Amino acid sequence: MISFLLMVNKQGQTRLSSYYQWLSMEERVALESEIIRKCLSRSELQCSFVEYRGYKVIYRRYASLFFIVGTRPDIDAGSSGENRENELGMLEFIHNLVETMDKWAGSICELDIMYQLEQVHFLLDEMVMNGYILETNKSNILRPIDLMERESKKDEGMFR
């Protein structure tokens, strides 16, 4: 189960954060800063998987952005609490997310995320719900976003 997803630039500034398990704001800030520091300090030759404070952290760098996914064992995992999330599956999810964003915005960059944050959250919400990946088909993910954009451009549109 995905606990959080972060998009971070090379300077360590969070551009998007989405949490699927409740954490207080103080915990989020502390967790983000520690995980970001840990991921940014690693070289490109090191593995993209890190165990940190009970989280399995999977990250990947695309251009100037780091995509960081944190997973925890499911609630129904029992007392053993083993995190059986597939790291390569999460890397594939990150790659699919980036490809979907590229299809939506051309070549995705940090500015696209900053200036169209709401649409990026919509896109992410189409893919993930409550920490579980629901949809990976790019066309199915982008269809509602395209409909919202077309409707907002109409003069008598629903969003005017």
LUMKOL-383193 format. One record per atom (N, C-alpha, C): residue in three letters; x negated, y, z negated. Coordinates in steps of 0.1 Angstrom, whole numbers, padded with zeros to 4 digits, always signed. Layout:
ALAXYZ ...
//
This chain:
MET-0008-0012+0000 MET+0000+0000+0000 MET-0009+0012+0000 ILE-0006+0022+0008 ILE-0013+0034+0009 ILE-0009+0043-0003 SER-0019+0048-0010 SER-0016+0057-0021 SER-0017+0072-0017 PHE-0027+0074-0008 PHE-0028+0088-0004 PHE-0036+0088+0010 LEU-0034+0099+0017 LEU-0041+0102+0029 LEU-0046+0116+0029 LEU-0058+0118+0032 LEU-0064+0131+0032 LEU-0071+0134+0046 MET-0070+0146+0050 MET-0077+0151+0062 MET-0086+0162+0057 VAL-0099+0161+0058 VAL-0109+0170+0052 VAL-0119+0174+0063 ASN-0123+0187+0062 ASN-0134+0191+0072 ASN-0147+0188+0066 LYS-0158+0191+0074 LYS-0172+0187+0069 LYS-0176+0195+0057 GLN-0170+0206+0054 GLN-0174+0214+0043 GLN-0166+0209+0030 GLY-0158+0199+0031 GLY-0151+0194+0020 GLY-0138+0200+0017 GLN-0133+0209+0026 GLN-0120+0216+0024 GLN-0109+0207+0029 THR-0099+0204+0020 THR-0088+0196+0024 THR-0078+0204+0033 ARG-0075+0198+0044 ARG-0066+0204+0054 ARG-0052+0198+0054 LEU-0051+0185+0049 LEU-0038+0179+0047 LEU-0040+0168+0037 SER-0030+0168+0028 SER-0030+0157+0018 SER-0016+0152+0017 SER-0014+0139+0017 SER-0001+0133+0015 SER-0003+0121+0005 TYR+0005+0122-0006 TYR+0004+0112-0016 TYR+0017+0104-0016 TYR+0015+0091-0018 TYR+0027+0082-0018 TYR+0029+0075-0032 GLN+0021+0079-0041 GLN+0023+0075-0055 GLN+0021+0088-0064 TRP+0029+0089-0074 TRP+0029+0101-0081 TRP+0016+0103-0089 LEU+0010+0114-0088 LEU-0002+0118-0096 LEU+0001+0133-0100 SER-0003+0137-0112 SER-0002+0151-0116 SER-0012+0159-0108 MET-0009+0172-0107 MET-0018+0181-0099 MET-0032+0180-0104 GLU-0035+0180-0117 GLU-0048+0179-0122 GLU-0055+0166-0117 GLU-0048+0155-0118 GLU-0054+0142-0113 GLU-0057+0143-0098 ARG-0047+0149-0091 ARG-0049+0150-0076 ARG-0062+0158-0073 VAL-0063+0169-0079 VAL-0075+0178-0077 VAL-0088+0171-0080 ALA-0088+0164-0092 ALA-0100+0157-0096 ALA-0103+0145-0087 LEU-0093+0138-0083 LEU-0095+0126-0075 LEU-0100+0131-0061 GLU-0093+0141-0055 GLU-0097+0146-0042 GLU-0111+0150-0042 SER-0115+0158-0051 SER-0129+0164-0051 SER-0139+0153-0053 GLU-0137+0143-0061 GLU-0146+0132-0063 GLU-0147+0123-0051 ILE-0136+0120-0045 ILE-0136+0111-0033 ILE-0142+0118-0021 ILE-0138+0131-0019 ILE-0144+0138-0008 ILE-0159+0139-0009 ARG-0164+0142-0021 ARG-0178+0143-0024 ARG-0185+0130-0020 LYS-0179+0119-0025 LYS-0184+0106-0023 LYS-0185+0102-0008 CYS-0174+0105-0001 CYS-0173+0102+0014 CYS-0183+0111+0022 LEU-0183+0123+0019 LEU-0192+0133+0027 LEU-0206+0130+0025 SER-0210+0125+0013 SER-0224+0123+0010 SER-0230+0110+0016 ARG-0221+0102+0021 ARG-0226+0089+0028 ARG-0231+0092+0042 SER-0241+0084+0046 SER-0246+0086+0060 SER-0237+0078+0069 GLU-0239+0081+0082 GLU-0231+0074+0092 GLU-0234+0059+0094 LEU-0246+0055+0088 LEU-0250+0041+0089 LEU-0244+0033+0078 GLN-0238+0039+0068 GLN-0232+0032+0057 GLN-0218+0028+0060 CYS-0213+0018+0053 CYS-0200+0012+0055 CYS-0189+0023+0052 SER-0178+0022+0059 SER-0167+0032+0057 SER-0157+0028+0046 PHE-0161+0018+0038 PHE-0152+0014+0027 PHE-0159+0017+0014 VAL-0151+0022+0004 VAL-0157+0025-0009 VAL-0146+0021-0019 GLU-0151+0015-0030 GLU-0142+0012-0041 GLU-0144+0023-0051 TYR-0134+0029-0056 TYR-0135+0041-0065 TYR-0123+0041-0074 ARG-0125+0040-0087 ARG-0115+0042-0097 ARG-0102+0033-0094 GLY-0104+0021-0090 GLY-0093+0012-0087 GLY-0087+0014-0073 TYR-0092+0024-0066 TYR-0087+0026-0052 TYR-0097+0020-0043 LYS-0092+0015-0032 LYS-0100+0011-0021 LYS-0099+0022-0011 VAL-0110+0029-0009 VAL-0110+0041+0000 VAL-0116+0037+0013 ILE-0109+0040+0024 ILE-0113+0038+0038 ILE-0113+0051+0045 TYR-0124+0055+0051 TYR-0125+0068+0058 TYR-0131+0066+0071 ARG-0129+0076+0080 ARG-0135+0077+0093 ARG-0136+0091+0097 ARG-0147+0094+0104 ARG-0150+0108+0108 ARG-0147+0109+0123 TYR-0138+0119+0127 TYR-0136+0122+0140 TYR-0139+0137+0142 ALA-0149+0139+0151 ALA-0154+0153+0153 ALA-0157+0160+0140 SER-0150+0170+0136 SER-0154+0177+0124 SER-0144+0174+0112 LEU-0136+0164+0114 LEU-0126+0160+0104 LEU-0128+0146+0099 PHE-0127+0144+0085 PHE-0127+0131+0079 PHE-0113+0127+0076 PHE-0109+0115+0080 PHE-0096+0110+0076 PHE-0098+0100+0066 ILE-0093+0102+0054 ILE-0095+0093+0042 ILE-0082+0087+0038 VAL-0082+0074+0036 VAL-0070+0067+0032 VAL-0074+0060+0019 GLY-0066+0061+0008 GLY-0068+0054-0004 GLY-0057+0044-0006 THR-0060+0032-0010 THR-0050+0022-0012 THR-0052+0016-0026 ARG-0041+0011-0031 ARG-0040+0005-0044 ARG-0032-0008-0043 PRO-0034-0017-0053 PRO-0026-0030-0052 PRO-0011-0026-0053 ASP-0003-0034-0046 ASP+0012-0032-0047 ASP+0016-0034-0061 ILE+0027-0029-0065 ILE+0033-0030-0078 ILE+0036-0045-0081 ASP+0041-0052-0071 ASP+0045-0066-0073 ASP+0033-0075-0072 ALA+0020-0070-0072 ALA+0009-0079-0071 ALA+0007-0087-0084 GLY+0013-0083-0094 GLY+0012-0090-0107 GLY+0001-0085-0116 SER-0002-0093-0126 SER-0012-0089-0135 SER-0026-0089-0130 SER-0028-0098-0119 SER-0042-0098-0113 SER-0045-0085-0107 GLY-0035-0079-0101 GLY-0037-0065-0095 GLY-0048-0065-0085 GLU-0050-0075-0077 GLU-0060-0075-0066 GLU-0055-0067-0054 ASN-0063-0058-0049 ASN-0060-0050-0038 ASN-0063-0058-0025 ARG-0053-0063-0018 ARG-0055-0072-0007 ARG-0052-0064+0006 GLU-0053-0051+0006 GLU-0051-0043+0017 GLU-0063-0045+0027 ASN-0060-0047+0040 ASN-0070-0050+0050 ASN-0077-0037+0054 GLU-0090-0036+0051 GLU-0098-0024+0054 GLU-0098-0022+0069 LEU-0100-0032+0077 LEU-0100-0030+0092 LEU-0086-0026+0097 GLY-0076-0031+0091 GLY-0062-0026+0095 GLY-0061-0011+0092 MET-0066-0007+0080 MET-0065+0008+0077 MET-0074+0016+0086 LEU-0085+0011+0091 LEU-0093+0018+0101 LEU-0085+0019+0114 GLU-0079+0008+0117 GLU-0070+0008+0129 GLU-0059+0018+0128 PHE-0053+0019+0116 PHE-0042+0029+0114 PHE-0048+0043+0115 ILE-0059+0046+0110 ILE-0065+0059+0111 ILE-0068+0062+0126 HIS-0073+0053+0133 HIS-0075+0055+0148 HIS-0062+0057+0155 ASN-0052+0050+0152 ASN-0039+0052+0158 ASN-0033+0065+0155 LEU-0035+0070+0142 LEU-0030+0083+0138 LEU-0037+0094+0147 VAL-0050+0093+0148 VAL-0058+0103+0156 VAL-0054+0102+0171 GLU-0052+0090+0176 GLU-0047+0089+0190 GLU-0034+0095+0192 THR-0025+0093+0183 THR-0011+0099+0183 THR-0012+0114+0182 MET-0020+0119+0174 MET-0022+0134+0173 MET-0028+0139+0185 ASP-0038+0132+0191 ASP-0043+0137+0204 ASP-0033+0137+0215 LYS-0024+0127+0215 LYS-0014+0127+0225 LYS-0004+0139+0223 TRP-0002+0142+0211 TRP+0008+0153+0207 TRP+0002+0167+0210 ALA-0011+0169+0206 ALA-0017+0182+0207 ALA-0028+0184+0217 GLY-0030+0174+0226 GLY-0042+0175+0234 GLY-0053+0169+0226 SER-0064+0176+0226 SER-0075+0171+0217 SER-0074+0177+0204 ILE-0070+0169+0194 ILE-0067+0174+0180 ILE-0080+0180+0174 CYS-0078+0191+0167 CYS-0089+0197+0160 CYS-0084+0203+0147 GLU-0093+0208+0139 GLU-0089+0213+0126 GLU-0079+0224+0126 LEU-0080+0233+0136 LEU-0071+0244+0137 LEU-0056+0239+0141 ASP-0055+0229+0149 ASP-0042+0223+0151 ASP-0035+0219+0138 ILE-0043+0213+0130 ILE-0037+0208+0117 ILE-0034+0220+0108 MET-0042+0230+0108 MET-0040+0242+0099 MET-0028+0250+0104 TYR-0026+0252+0117 TYR-0016+0261+0122 TYR-0003+0254+0125 GLN-0003+0240+0125 GLN+0009+0233+0128 GLN+0011+0222+0117 LEU+0009+0226+0105 LEU+0009+0217+0094 LEU+0022+0209+0092 GLU+0033+0216+0094 GLU+0046+0210+0092 GLU+0048+0199+0103 GLN+0044+0201+0115 GLN+0046+0191+0126 GLN+0037+0179+0123 VAL+0025+0182+0117 VAL+0016+0171+0114 VAL+0022+0162+0103 HIS+0028+0169+0093 HIS+0035+0161+0083 HIS+0047+0153+0088 PHE+0054+0159+0098 PHE+0065+0152+0104 PHE+0059+0139+0111 LEU+0048+0141+0119 LEU+0042+0130+0126 LEU+0038+0119+0116 LEU+0032+0123+0105 LEU+0027+0113+0095 LEU+0039+0106+0089 ASP+0050+0114+0086 ASP+0062+0108+0080 ASP+0069+0098+0089 GLU+0067+0100+0103 GLU+0073+0090+0112 GLU+0065+0077+0112 MET+0052+0078+0108 MET+0044+0066+0107 MET+0044+0059+0094 VAL+0044+0066+0083 VAL+0043+0061+0070 VAL+0055+0065+0061 MET+0060+0055+0054 MET+0071+0059+0044 MET+0068+0051+0031 ASN+0067+0058+0020 ASN+0065+0053+0007 ASN+0052+0044+0006 GLY+0042+0048+0014 GLY+0030+0041+0014 GLY+0029+0029+0023 TYR+0039+0026+0031 TYR+0039+0015+0040 TYR+0040+0020+0054 ILE+0031+0014+0063 ILE+0031+0018+0077 ILE+0044+0012+0084 LEU+0052+0021+0089 LEU+0064+0017+0096 LEU+0063+0016+0111 GLU+0057+0026+0117 GLU+0057+0027+0131 GLU+0043+0030+0136 THR+0039+0023+0147 THR+0026+0025+0153 THR+0027+0029+0168 ASN+0039+0028+0173 ASN+0041+0031+0187 ASN+0041+0046+0189 LYS+0032+0051+0197 LYS+0030+0065+0199 LYS+0042+0072+0204 SER+0049+0066+0214 SER+0061+0072+0220 SER+0072+0073+0210 ASN+0074+0063+0202 ASN+0085+0063+0191 ASN+0081+0073+0181 ILE+0069+0075+0178 ILE+0065+0085+0168 ILE+0067+0099+0173 LEU+0063+0102+0185 LEU+0064+0115+0191 LEU+0078+0120+0196 ARG+0087+0110+0198 ARG+0100+0114+0203 ARG+0107+0123+0194 PRO+0109+0121+0181 PRO+0116+0131+0173 PRO+0109+0145+0172 ILE+0096+0145+0172 ILE+0089+0157+0172 ILE+0091+0165+0185 ASP+0091+0158+0196 ASP+0093+0164+0209 ASP+0107+0170+0210 LEU+0117+0162+0204 LEU+0131+0167+0204 LEU+0132+0180+0196 MET+0126+0180+0184 MET+0126+0192+0176 MET+0120+0204+0183 GLU+0108+0202+0190 GLU+0102+0213+0197 GLU+0110+0218+0208 ARG+0117+0209+0216 ARG+0125+0213+0227 ARG+0137+0221+0222 GLU+0143+0216+0211 GLU+0155+0222+0205 GLU+0152+0236+0200 SER+0140+0238+0194 SER+0136+0251+0188 SER+0133+0261+0199 LYS+0130+0257+0212 LYS+0128+0266+0223 LYS+0140+0271+0229 LYS+0152+0264+0227 LYS+0164+0268+0233 LYS+0169+0281+0226 ASP+0175+0290+0234 ASP+0181+0302+0229 ASP+0191+0300+0218 GLU+0201+0291+0221 GLU+0211+0288+0212 GLU+0209+0275+0204 GLY+0196+0272+0202 GLY+0192+0260+0195 GLY+0197+0259+0181 MET+0197+0247+0176 MET+0201+0244+0162 MET+0192+0251+0152 PHE+0179+0253+0155 PHE+0170+0259+0146 PHE+0169+0274+0147 ARG+0178+0281+0153 ARG+0177+0295+0154 ARG+0187+0302+0145 
//
